[in-house]
């Protein structure tokens, strides 16, 4: 069953206007067929359209050199850490380790240790 140009919403030319699936790149034929719903798109609708994309890496977490050095020293001493409030002293950073303490079909156990008072908390997931 083939569908022809049944536009339900307006979208980026990289996506099907009927189901929203990502469209395949055009080949030598004059049509693009959506692999998800079978909609046929005439390739002429893509003429004169420029598509630009970009990716910014780590732009939301810019840190000072001192902060990076402190975090690097901290992670070298005690491993990975998370922002989690210690229930004993209310400090907001805890290191963690994971272990499989129960049967294989159950989740792992996470052990959190406070970086300030060394209190250990156990979470069964």
ZIWOVEN-V415429 format. One line per field, one symbol per residue. phi: phi as a letter, one per 40 degrees, with the letter a starting at -180 (. if undefined). psi: psi as a letter, one per 20 degrees, with the letter a starting at -180 (. if undefined). burial: # if it has 9 or more other ideal C-beta (glycine too) atoms within 8 Angstrom, else .. A space follows every 10 residues. Layout:
BEGIN
phi->???
psi->???
burial->???
END
This chain:
BEGIN
phi->.bbbfcccac adccbcccbg ccccccbccc bbbcccbgcb bccccccgbb bbbaaccfcc bcbccccccc cccccccbgc bbcaccccbg ccbbcabbac cbcccbccbb bbbcccbgcb bbbcb
psi->ppqolnphqp rqiiqpigij qpqqqqbirj qpppigijpp ppihiiqjpp ppqrpppkhi lpqrhggggg hghghhgjaq rqnpppigij qjpqrqqqqn iarhjrrrpp opppigijpp qppo.
burial->..#....... ..#.####.. #.#....... .###..#### #.#....... .......... .......#.. #..##..... ##...#.... #.####.... ........## #####...#. #....
END
